[in-house]
Amino acid sequence: MLAALVTEDHLVVLGDDALISFAGWASLRATLCDLPASYHQRFPLRRGMSREEVRQRLQLTPKLWQSVLVATMAEGWLSADETTVRLTDFTPQPTADQQRALNRSMSTLVQIPHVSPPTELDSELPAWACDNGLLVKIASDLYLLSATCTAMTMWVRTTIETQGRVTVAAFRDHFGVSRRYAVAFLEYLDEQRITRRVGDTRILVR
C-alpha cells in the first residue's frame, strides 16, 4: 500500500525510514527555500544560513534534517557545507559602494602591508574578503593581505629553520610592527599548527 502511494506521488520517501505526504513535502520545501532566501537578502555578504538554525526553525530531528538536506540538494536548488546552507544560485557579492571601499583598503594594504583595514569598512566586508582569499584574519581586529601573510609566514619558517627559533622581539624588529601585532601574528601561526610556543620562542610544528 505504501509503495503504491509513493508511486502515485501521494507520499515522499526521506532517507531509509521516513515518509511525508506530497503536500507536506511541498510545504516543507517552500519553507526551506524561503529561509535562506530571506537570509541572503538580509546578509548578502555571508556564505549562507546556519544549518543548525534552519533545522531548529523547521523543527526537525537531526536525522530527519539530514535526510531533508540530501533530498533537496539532489534536486539541485539547495547547497550546503559543514556549517551553512544556501540557495545554489546565490553568490555573496558586495555592493558597488562596498567594493570601492574594499578596493581602497586593499590599495592601502599594498602600500603599507603591516596594518589592518580601516574601521569604516562594512563590518561584514573583511569576512567576505577572507572567504574569497583576499584577506587573512589574524585576530579579531587584524586582517592582512593574503600575500603579506604568506610572506611573513615564510620569514618565520626560514628564521626558525636557520636559527632554530623565532622570538616576538625578532619578528617585531624585522617587520617594524608593534609588539601586540607581532604577538597576534605568532599566535595565529600557533593556531594554524605551523609553529608551537616554547617559553618565549616559537619552533616549527611542521
N, C-alpha and C positions, 0 to 999 in steps of 0.2 A: 504493500500500500504506500509506504514511504517512497520507494523507488519510483512509483508511478507519479506521485505528487512532485517529485524532483524533476522527472522527465517532462511533466506538463507545466513546469515553471511556477508551481504553487509554493514550493519550498526551495531554499538555497542551502547547500551544504557548506559549512565553515569548518575547516580543519578535519579532524578524524571523527569527532563525536558531537558536533553542534549543528543544529538545524534552525533556520529562521524563515519566517514567511516571506514571500516575494515582496509584499507591501512593506513589511518590517525592514527588509534589506534595503529597499529603495529609500525609506525614511532615514535609515542609519547612514547610508552613503551620502545623502543630501546634507545631513548634519556634519558628517566628516569632511565634506567638501567646504562647507561654509566656515568651519572653524579656522583652518589655515588661511582661507581666502581673506577673512576679516583680519587675521593676524598680519598677513602680508601688507594690507593697507595701512595698518597702524604702525608697523615696524618694517619699512621697506628695505632696510639695510641688513636685517637679520636673516640667517640662513633658513630658519623655519621655527615652528612652534614646538615646544617641549612635548616629546612623546608621552611622558607621564601625565602632563596636564591634559592632553587630548583624551587619554584613557579615562582619567577621572571625570572629565566633562561628559563623556559618553557613558559613564557608569558601567564599564566592562571589567571583568576579571582579567588579570594579566594573560592567562592562557587564551581567553576568547579574543582579547585585544590583538594578540599576536596573529591569530587566525584571520581576523578582520584586516590587519595590515597586509598579510600575504595576499589575500584575495584582492584588495584594492590596488596593491602595487602591480599585481598581474594584469589588471585592467589597463594600467599604463598612465593613469591620471594623478596618482599619488606616489611620492618618493619619500624615502626615509633613510636616515643614517642611524648611528648608535644612540643619538640623543634627541633628534628633531624629526619632524615630518613637514613636508611642504608640497604644494602643488607642483607637478612635474614641469609645467611651463613657466614657473616663477624663477626669476633670476634677481637676486639682490642688486640694486643699481642706485647709485647716488643721483640726486637731482643735479641739474646743471650748476646751481649755486654751490652745492656741496662738492662737486667735482672741481670747480675752480678753487675753492678753499683748500681742498686736499692738494691740488697741483702747486699752490703757493707754498704750502708746508713742505711738500716734497722737494721743491726747489731750495728752500731754506736748509733742509737737511743735507742736500748735496753740497751746499757751500759751507755749512757748519754742521758736520755729521754727528758730533757728540752732544746733541741737545735733544729735547723731546719736542714733539709737535706743539704748536701754540694751543693754549687752552680754549681759544674761541672756536675751535673745531666742534662740529656737532658731536655730542657725547658718544654716539654710536659709530661715527665715521672711522676712528682709528681701528675699531674691532673689525669693520668691513675690510679695511686695508690689510689687516693681518690675515683675514680669511683668504684674501686674494694674493697673498705673498708679497705685498708691497712693504709692509712694516712687520716688525717683530716686537711683541710685547715683552719687555724685560721686567717691569714692575708695574704697580697699579697706575703710576703716573709717568712711566718712562717707556717710550717707543723708539726704535731705531729703524733706519732703512735696512732692508734685508742684506744688502751688500755690505753695509757697515758692520752689521752683526757678524757676518761671515768673516770679514777681515779681522775683527777683534778676536773672534774665536780662534782663528788661525794663529794670531800672535800669541795667545795664551798657550796653545798647543806647542808651538815652536819653542817658546820660552821654557816650558816645563821639560820638553824633550832635550834641550841643550843644557839647561841649568838644574834640572831635577825638581824644580818647584817654581811657583809664582806667588808673589805677595800682593796684598791690596795696594801697598805703597808703590811697588814697581809698576803695577797697572795704572795707577793714578798718575804717576810721573810720566810714563811713556805717552799716554793719551792726553795729558793735560786736563784731566777732569777732576771733579770733587771726590772726596773720599766716599760720600754717600753714593755717588754714581758708580764708583769702582766696586763697592760692596754689592750693590744691586746687580751689577752685571755678573760678578763671580758667583753670586748666589743663584742667578739664573742658570749658569753653566752647571752648578751642582744639581739643580732640579732636573736638568736635561741629562744628567748622569754622564757628563763629559768630564767633569772634574769632581774631586772629593776634598773636603776641607780636612786638613790635618794641622791642628793648632792654629797658627796664624798664616798658614800657607795652603796652597792648593796643589794637588797632584792629579795626574790623569787617571780616569776610570777605564777608558778605552782608547 
